[in-house]
């Protein structure tokens, strides 16, 4: 897949990324994040860009963790142990592949 440029213009900040990802998928992610920012703003009344992005990021982490724990609880103990082993093996391989100063 070729590099795609993604321009993010949110909360008064602009960022241009070059990534190997489907532009349609990236647009979907960006639209979803914009909706979550607006939802957080409406629910909290926070208008400060940094606070709003931090809180929205934190809420996304909470959602991710709840989904992860839910998926693990649906597994049989043997499957969960195997999934953890595979995950740890992948992390080890990634760490070995990274240059020393990045690790």
C-alpha positions, 0 to 999 in steps of 0.5 A: 500500500502506498503512503497516504497523507492525512491532514488533521485539523482539530481544536485549532491545531493542524497536523499532516501525517504520511501513513500506510493506511486506507484513506477511507478508513482514516477518514472514518477514524477522524470523523469518529474522533471529531464526534467524540470530541463534540460529545465530550464538549457537550457533556462536560462544557469544557471548551479548552482544546487541550483539556478536551482532547485529554479527556476524550483520549482518556475516555477512549482508553477507558472504552478500549480497556473495557472492550479488551477485558470483555473479550478476555472474559469471554475466552476460556482460561486456556485461550486467554493464556495462549492469547497473552503468550502470543501478545508477549511474544509479539511485544518481544519481537517488536522490541528486538526489531526497534533500534536501541534508542527507540526502545 
